[in-house]
Amino acid sequence: MTKRYMEITDSLTGKSAKLPIFEGTLGQAVVDIRDIQADLDLFTFDPGFMATASCKSRLTFIDGNKGQLLHGGYSIDELADKSNFLEVCYLLLHGELPNKAEKAEFDHAITHHTMVHEQIHSFFRGFRRDAHPMAILCGITGALSAFYHDSTDISDPTQRMIASRRLIAKMPTLAAMAFKYSTGQPFNYPRNDLNYAENFLHMCFAVPAEEYQVNPILATAMDKILILHADHEQNASTSTVRLAGSSGANPFACIAAGIAALWGPAHGGANEAVLDMLAEIGTAKRIPEYIERARAKDDPFRLFGFGHRVYKSFDPRAKVLREQCHQVLEKLGINDPLLEIAMELEEIALKDSYFIDKKLYPNVDFYSGIILKAMGFPTSMFTVLFAVARTVGWVSQWKEMIEDPMQRIGRPRQLYVGAEPRAFTPIDKR
């Protein structure tokens, strides 16, 4: 039991309450306010839950001031350098890195569950060809619960793990199918001889008319993008998954809810906004003009891909992707005006006093958008790829929530500011 507490007093009633304070392994302590209603007949007010810890979690730790991101205690840059995506998936699901036997079993299980039920193919024909891939992915993911009844009993630990593995395995297949559908090309079945990143690229870019060889540079870059987006603590989409899961909803429905939340431009659509910004700038000659507009307080123009709401010094993921970004562009020798603008904008941002003083460093969305553009993905697919990576974080958070005995159904409170009680007025007297 904690010995530290905070005592608060209501100045109107004089009532007081002692609120326990709990310490985590790292980061800020939290005040336990669960009894504040019983003691003081009050709720707390925290729009956006910016100062509220909604759960306990062992998965991910972020220190925005230090630019630190840890999964299970391991730094994100070390994982990106020494690990691979499926090993990070295992770490998030189980809390520890796997040994050789565990890694081999997990890799085999994910690889051999990448196919989806053949009838799911017919679902895609219900969408228009110009439908946004995120709309398709959200709908198809929710529909998985109609096909895999043997993994929807959330009270069964075995079924929870089966569902978690299925979602990790099948999400790249569904994402690639959404991409292929939008281009009018036939679907590609997954291949068990390729690793996770290679298989995804193959399903997206191979065509029946010729053999497709996965470029190892792109496969490495894709694997690192997946690692860097695997989980990011209690953000909007993760909190949505947890809130949906708290009602007892099946895991496929919960992940579909997370995909819907991720779709927003303030969340998963940020790297798509980077490419839209580069397109608006148009040519490298206009970069100074747009930088001046960004400096001006009365101009609505915003530089996307610079700075981060959480990281106040630097985004540790961006450091990893910056190296990959330059490697991809150098090795592929792509001649794309937008990518040239991006590289010149990056060079200016790393030297310009305005960017340095305000800590507007290029973030992970800036570099991931450039890499995905170089790979050949349209901007509409950027958030879809984010969803592929984040699925493991979502299912790990969902699984952790289900197994937490303290968890209750989500029920946020409100500060009501509407009309006071009043009598109904007949329509002829209004």
C-alpha positions as CSV (number, residue, x, y, z in Angstrom):
1,M,0.0,0.0,0.0
2,T,1.4,3.4,-0.9
3,K,2.4,5.7,1.9
4,R,2.4,8.8,-0.2
5,Y,-0.8,10.7,-0.7
6,M,-2.3,14.1,-1.6
7,E,-4.9,15.7,0.6
8,I,-7.5,18.1,-1.0
9,T,-10.2,20.1,0.5
10,D,-13.4,21.5,-1.0
11,S,-13.5,25.2,-0.1
12,L,-17.3,25.3,-0.3
13,T,-18.1,22.3,1.9
14,G,-14.9,21.9,3.9
15,K,-14.8,18.2,3.2
16,S,-11.4,16.7,2.7
17,A,-10.1,13.6,1.0
18,K,-6.7,11.7,1.1
19,L,-5.8,10.5,-2.4
20,P,-3.1,7.8,-2.7
21,I,-0.2,8.5,-5.0
22,F,1.3,5.5,-6.9
23,E,4.8,5.3,-8.4
24,G,5.5,3.5,-11.6
25,T,8.8,2.0,-12.8
26,L,9.6,5.1,-14.8
27,G,8.0,8.4,-15.4
28,Q,5.6,10.5,-13.4
29,A,3.6,9.3,-10.4
30,V,-0.2,9.2,-10.5
31,V,-2.9,10.3,-8.1
32,D,-5.6,7.7,-7.5
33,I,-8.9,9.7,-7.8
34,R,-11.2,6.7,-7.8
35,D,-12.7,7.5,-4.4
36,I,-13.1,11.3,-5.0
37,Q,-16.8,11.0,-5.9
38,A,-17.5,9.0,-2.7
39,D,-15.5,11.3,-0.5
40,L,-16.3,14.7,-2.0
41,D,-19.2,14.1,-4.4
42,L,-17.0,15.5,-7.2
43,F,-15.6,14.3,-10.6
44,T,-12.4,15.5,-12.2
45,F,-12.3,17.5,-15.4
46,D,-9.7,16.6,-18.0
47,P,-10.7,17.1,-21.7
48,G,-8.7,14.8,-23.9
49,F,-7.5,12.9,-20.8
50,M,-4.2,14.8,-21.1
51,A,-3.5,14.5,-17.4
52,T,-5.2,11.2,-16.7
53,A,-3.6,7.7,-16.5
54,S,-6.4,5.4,-17.7
55,C,-4.5,2.1,-17.0
56,K,-1.4,0.4,-15.8
57,S,0.8,-1.0,-18.6
58,R,4.1,-2.9,-19.0
59,L,4.3,-2.4,-22.8
60,T,5.6,1.0,-23.7
61,F,7.2,4.0,-21.9
62,I,7.7,7.5,-23.4
63,D,9.6,10.4,-22.0
64,G,9.0,13.2,-24.3
65,N,11.4,15.6,-22.7
66,K,14.3,13.1,-23.1
67,G,13.2,11.8,-26.5
68,Q,12.9,8.3,-25.1
69,L,10.7,5.5,-26.3
70,L,11.0,2.0,-24.7
71,H,9.2,-1.3,-25.4
72,G,9.6,-3.7,-22.5
73,G,12.5,-1.6,-21.3
74,Y,14.4,-1.8,-24.6
75,S,15.1,1.5,-26.5
76,I,13.4,1.9,-29.8
77,D,16.7,2.7,-31.6
78,E,18.3,-0.5,-30.3
79,L,15.3,-2.6,-31.3
80,A,15.3,-1.0,-34.8
81,D,19.0,-1.7,-35.2
82,K,19.3,-5.2,-33.7
83,S,15.9,-6.8,-33.9
84,N,13.1,-7.3,-36.5
85,F,9.4,-6.6,-36.5
86,L,8.2,-10.1,-35.5
87,E,10.6,-10.2,-32.6
88,V,9.2,-6.8,-31.4
89,C,5.7,-8.3,-31.8
90,Y,6.7,-11.2,-29.5
91,L,8.2,-8.7,-27.0
92,L,5.0,-6.6,-26.9
93,L,2.7,-9.7,-26.6
94,H,4.8,-11.5,-24.0
95,G,6.8,-8.9,-22.2
96,E,10.2,-10.5,-23.0
97,L,12.3,-11.1,-26.1
98,P,12.0,-14.7,-27.3
99,N,14.7,-17.4,-27.2
100,K,15.5,-19.2,-30.5
101,A,12.8,-21.9,-30.1
102,E,10.2,-19.3,-29.2
103,K,11.2,-17.1,-32.0
104,A,11.1,-19.9,-34.5
105,E,7.6,-21.0,-33.3
106,F,6.2,-17.5,-33.4
107,D,7.6,-16.7,-36.8
108,H,6.2,-19.9,-38.2
109,A,2.8,-19.3,-36.7
110,I,2.5,-15.8,-38.1
111,T,3.8,-16.7,-41.5
112,H,1.4,-19.6,-41.8
113,H,-1.6,-17.6,-40.8
114,T,-1.3,-14.8,-43.4
115,M,-3.9,-16.2,-45.7
116,V,-7.5,-15.1,-45.3
117,H,-10.7,-17.0,-45.9
118,E,-11.4,-17.1,-49.6
119,Q,-14.9,-15.7,-49.2
120,I,-13.4,-12.5,-47.8
121,H,-12.3,-11.7,-51.4
122,S,-15.9,-11.2,-52.3
123,F,-16.3,-8.4,-49.7
124,F,-14.0,-6.1,-51.6
125,R,-16.4,-6.1,-54.6
126,G,-18.9,-4.3,-52.4
127,F,-16.6,-1.2,-52.3
128,R,-16.2,1.3,-55.1
129,R,-12.8,1.2,-56.8
130,D,-12.1,4.8,-55.6
131,A,-12.9,4.0,-52.0
132,H,-10.3,5.0,-49.5
133,P,-8.2,2.0,-48.5
134,M,-8.7,2.9,-44.8
135,A,-12.5,2.6,-45.3
136,I,-12.0,-0.8,-46.8
137,L,-9.6,-2.0,-44.1
138,C,-11.8,-0.8,-41.3
139,G,-14.8,-2.7,-42.7
140,I,-13.0,-5.9,-43.6
141,T,-11.2,-6.1,-40.2
142,G,-14.5,-5.9,-38.4
143,A,-15.9,-8.6,-40.6
144,L,-13.2,-11.0,-39.6
145,S,-15.3,-11.9,-36.5
146,A,-17.8,-13.5,-38.9
147,F,-15.2,-15.9,-40.1
148,Y,-13.1,-16.8,-37.1
149,H,-15.6,-17.8,-34.4
150,D,-13.0,-20.0,-32.6
151,S,-11.1,-16.9,-31.4
152,T,-13.8,-14.5,-30.1
153,D,-14.3,-15.8,-26.6
154,I,-12.3,-13.2,-24.7
155,S,-12.5,-15.1,-21.4
156,D,-10.3,-17.9,-22.9
157,P,-6.5,-17.1,-22.8
158,T,-5.9,-19.5,-25.7
159,Q,-8.5,-17.8,-27.9
160,R,-7.1,-14.4,-27.0
161,M,-3.7,-15.4,-28.2
162,I,-5.0,-17.0,-31.4
163,A,-7.0,-13.9,-32.2
164,S,-3.9,-11.7,-31.5
165,R,-1.7,-13.8,-33.8
166,R,-4.4,-13.9,-36.5
167,L,-4.7,-10.1,-36.6
168,I,-0.9,-9.6,-36.8
169,A,-0.6,-12.2,-39.5
170,K,-3.6,-11.2,-41.6
171,M,-3.4,-7.4,-41.4
172,P,-0.7,-7.0,-44.1
173,T,-2.7,-9.4,-46.4
174,L,-5.8,-7.3,-46.0
175,A,-3.9,-4.0,-46.4
176,A,-2.3,-5.3,-49.6
177,M,-5.7,-6.4,-50.9
178,A,-7.1,-3.0,-50.3
179,F,-4.2,-1.5,-52.2
180,K,-4.6,-3.9,-55.1
181,Y,-8.3,-3.3,-55.3
182,S,-7.8,0.4,-55.6
183,T,-5.5,-0.1,-58.5
184,G,-7.7,-2.6,-60.3
185,Q,-5.0,-5.3,-60.1
186,P,-5.6,-8.9,-59.0
187,F,-4.9,-9.9,-55.4
188,N,-1.6,-11.7,-54.6
189,Y,-1.6,-14.6,-52.1
190,P,1.0,-14.4,-49.4
191,R,4.2,-16.5,-49.7
192,N,5.6,-18.5,-46.8
193,D,9.2,-18.3,-48.1
194,L,9.3,-14.5,-47.5
195,N,9.6,-12.7,-44.2
196,Y,6.9,-10.3,-42.9
197,A,8.1,-7.1,-44.6
198,E,9.1,-8.9,-47.8
199,N,5.8,-10.7,-48.0
200,F,3.9,-7.4,-47.6
201,L,5.9,-5.7,-50.4
202,H,5.4,-8.7,-52.6
203,M,1.6,-8.8,-52.1
204,C,1.5,-5.0,-52.9
205,F,3.7,-4.8,-55.9
206,A,3.9,-8.2,-57.6
207,V,1.8,-8.8,-60.8
208,P,1.0,-12.1,-62.6
209,A,2.7,-11.0,-65.8
210,E,6.2,-11.0,-64.5
211,E,8.4,-12.2,-61.6
212,Y,8.8,-9.8,-58.8
213,Q,12.0,-9.6,-56.8
214,V,11.7,-7.9,-53.4
215,N,14.4,-5.1,-53.1
216,P,16.3,-5.9,-49.9
217,I,16.8,-2.1,-49.3
218,L,13.1,-1.5,-49.4
219,A,12.4,-4.6,-47.3
220,T,14.8,-3.4,-44.6
221,A,13.2,0.1,-44.6
222,M,9.7,-1.4,-44.4
223,D,10.7,-3.6,-41.4
224,K,12.1,-0.6,-39.6
225,I,9.0,1.4,-40.3
226,L,6.9,-1.4,-38.9
227,I,9.1,-1.5,-35.7
228,L,9.0,2.2,-35.2
229,H,5.2,2.3,-35.4
230,A,4.4,-0.9,-33.4
231,D,3.2,0.8,-30.3
232,H,3.1,4.3,-28.8
233,E,1.5,4.1,-25.4
234,Q,-2.0,5.5,-24.7
235,N,-2.7,7.5,-27.9
236,A,-6.1,8.1,-29.4
237,S,-6.4,4.8,-31.4
238,T,-4.9,2.7,-28.6
239,S,-7.3,4.2,-26.1
240,T,-10.1,3.6,-28.5
241,V,-9.2,-0.1,-28.7
242,R,-9.1,-0.3,-24.9
243,L,-12.4,1.5,-24.5
244,A,-14.1,-0.7,-27.1
245,G,-12.5,-3.8,-25.5
246,S,-13.7,-2.8,-22.0
247,S,-17.3,-3.6,-23.1
248,G,-16.4,-7.2,-23.9
249,A,-16.4,-6.6,-27.7
250,N,-14.6,-9.2,-29.8
251,P,-11.0,-8.4,-30.7
252,F,-11.7,-7.9,-34.4
253,A,-14.3,-5.3,-33.7
254,C,-11.9,-3.6,-31.2
255,I,-9.1,-3.4,-33.8
256,A,-11.5,-2.1,-36.4
257,A,-12.4,0.7,-33.9
258,G,-8.7,1.5,-33.6
259,I,-8.3,1.7,-37.4
260,A,-11.2,4.2,-37.5
261,A,-9.5,6.4,-34.8
262,L,-6.1,6.1,-36.6
263,W,-7.6,7.4,-39.8
264,G,-7.8,11.0,-38.5
265,P,-5.3,13.5,-39.9
266,A,-4.3,14.5,-36.4
267,H,-3.2,10.9,-35.7
268,G,-2.3,8.4,-38.4
269,G,-2.8,10.7,-41.3
270,A,0.1,12.9,-40.4
271,N,2.6,11.4,-42.9
272,E,-0.1,11.8,-45.6
273,A,-0.3,15.5,-44.7
274,V,3.5,15.8,-45.2
275,L,3.2,14.7,-48.9
276,D,0.2,17.1,-49.4
277,M,2.3,19.9,-47.9
278,L,5.2,19.1,-50.3
279,A,2.8,19.1,-53.2
280,E,1.5,22.5,-52.2
281,I,5.0,23.9,-52.0
282,G,5.6,22.6,-55.5
283,T,9.2,23.5,-56.2
284,A,12.3,23.9,-54.1
285,K,12.4,27.6,-55.1
286,R,9.3,28.2,-53.0
287,I,10.6,26.7,-49.8
288,P,11.8,30.1,-48.4
289,E,8.3,31.5,-49.0
290,Y,6.6,28.8,-47.1
291,I,9.1,28.9,-44.3
292,E,8.3,32.6,-43.9
293,R,4.6,31.8,-43.9
294,A,5.2,29.2,-41.2
295,R,6.9,31.9,-39.1
296,A,4.0,34.3,-39.5
297,K,1.4,34.1,-36.7
298,D,-1.4,35.3,-38.9
299,D,-0.9,32.8,-41.7
300,P,-2.8,29.4,-41.5
301,F,-0.1,27.5,-43.3
302,R,1.5,24.8,-41.2
303,L,4.6,22.8,-41.8
304,F,3.7,19.1,-41.4
305,G,6.3,16.6,-40.3
306,F,8.2,19.0,-38.0
307,G,8.2,18.8,-34.2
308,H,6.0,16.5,-32.2
309,R,3.3,17.0,-29.5
310,V,4.9,14.3,-27.2
311,Y,8.6,14.6,-28.0
312,K,10.0,18.0,-26.9
313,S,13.7,17.5,-27.7
314,F,13.6,15.0,-30.6
315,D,11.7,12.1,-31.9
316,P,13.9,9.0,-31.4
317,R,12.1,7.2,-34.2
318,A,13.0,10.0,-36.7
319,K,16.7,9.4,-36.1
320,V,16.4,5.8,-37.2
321,L,14.3,6.6,-40.3
322,R,16.4,9.5,-41.4
323,E,19.3,7.1,-42.1
324,Q,16.9,4.7,-43.9
325,C,15.4,7.6,-45.9
326,H,18.7,8.8,-47.2
327,Q,19.8,5.2,-48.0
328,V,16.6,4.4,-49.9
329,L,16.8,7.6,-52.0
330,E,20.5,7.1,-52.6
331,K,20.3,3.5,-53.6
332,L,17.2,3.8,-55.7
333,G,18.3,7.0,-57.5
334,I,14.7,8.2,-57.7
335,N,14.1,11.4,-59.6
336,D,11.0,12.9,-58.0
337,P,10.5,16.6,-57.5
338,L,8.6,16.1,-54.2
339,L,11.4,14.1,-52.7
340,E,13.9,16.8,-53.8
341,I,11.8,19.4,-52.0
342,A,11.7,17.2,-48.9
343,M,15.5,16.8,-48.8
344,E,16.1,20.5,-49.2
345,L,13.5,21.3,-46.6
346,E,15.1,18.8,-44.2
347,E,18.5,20.5,-44.7
348,I,17.1,23.9,-44.0
349,A,15.2,22.7,-40.9
350,L,18.4,21.2,-39.3
351,K,20.3,24.5,-39.7
352,D,17.7,27.3,-39.5
353,S,17.4,29.1,-36.2
354,Y,13.6,29.2,-36.3
355,F,13.4,25.4,-36.5
356,I,16.2,24.9,-33.9
357,D,14.8,27.4,-31.4
358,K,11.3,26.0,-31.5
359,K,12.6,22.4,-31.7
360,L,10.8,21.8,-35.0
361,Y,13.0,18.9,-36.0
362,P,11.9,16.5,-38.7
363,N,9.8,13.8,-37.1
364,V,8.9,10.2,-37.9
365,D,6.0,11.2,-40.2
366,F,8.3,13.4,-42.3
367,Y,10.7,10.5,-43.1
368,S,8.1,7.7,-43.3
369,G,6.1,9.7,-45.8
370,I,9.2,10.2,-48.0
371,I,10.2,6.6,-47.8
372,L,6.7,5.3,-48.6
373,K,6.5,7.7,-51.5
374,A,9.8,6.4,-52.8
375,M,8.6,2.8,-52.5
376,G,5.7,3.6,-54.8
377,F,2.8,3.8,-52.3
378,P,0.2,6.5,-52.9
379,T,-0.6,8.8,-50.0
380,S,-3.9,7.1,-49.4
381,M,-2.0,4.0,-48.3
382,F,0.2,5.7,-45.8
383,T,-2.2,5.4,-42.9
384,V,-3.0,1.8,-43.9
385,L,0.6,0.9,-43.5
386,F,0.6,2.6,-40.1
387,A,-2.4,0.3,-39.2
388,V,-0.4,-2.8,-40.2
389,A,2.4,-1.8,-37.9
390,R,0.2,-0.7,-35.0
391,T,-2.0,-3.8,-35.0
392,V,0.5,-5.6,-32.7
393,G,0.4,-2.7,-30.2
394,W,-3.4,-2.7,-30.3
395,V,-3.8,-6.4,-29.7
396,S,-1.1,-6.3,-27.0
397,Q,-2.9,-3.4,-25.2
398,W,-6.3,-5.2,-25.7
399,K,-4.9,-8.4,-24.3
400,E,-3.3,-6.6,-21.3
401,M,-6.5,-4.9,-20.5
402,I,-8.6,-8.1,-20.6
403,E,-6.1,-9.7,-18.2
404,D,-6.1,-6.8,-15.8
405,P,-8.4,-7.6,-12.8
406,M,-8.7,-3.8,-12.1
407,Q,-10.1,-3.1,-15.5
408,R,-13.7,-1.9,-15.7
409,I,-15.9,-0.9,-18.6
410,G,-15.0,2.6,-19.8
411,R,-17.4,5.2,-18.6
412,P,-16.0,8.8,-18.7
413,R,-18.0,11.5,-16.9
414,Q,-19.0,14.9,-18.1
415,L,-19.5,18.5,-16.9
416,Y,-23.1,19.2,-18.0
417,V,-23.6,22.8,-19.2
418,G,-27.0,22.4,-20.9
419,A,-30.4,23.7,-20.0
420,E,-31.8,23.3,-16.5
421,P,-35.0,21.2,-16.1
422,R,-38.0,22.8,-17.9
423,A,-41.5,22.0,-19.0
424,F,-42.3,20.8,-22.5
425,T,-43.8,23.4,-24.7
426,P,-46.4,22.3,-27.4
427,I,-45.3,23.1,-30.9
428,D,-48.1,25.6,-31.5
429,K,-46.8,27.7,-28.6
430,R,-43.1,27.7,-29.5
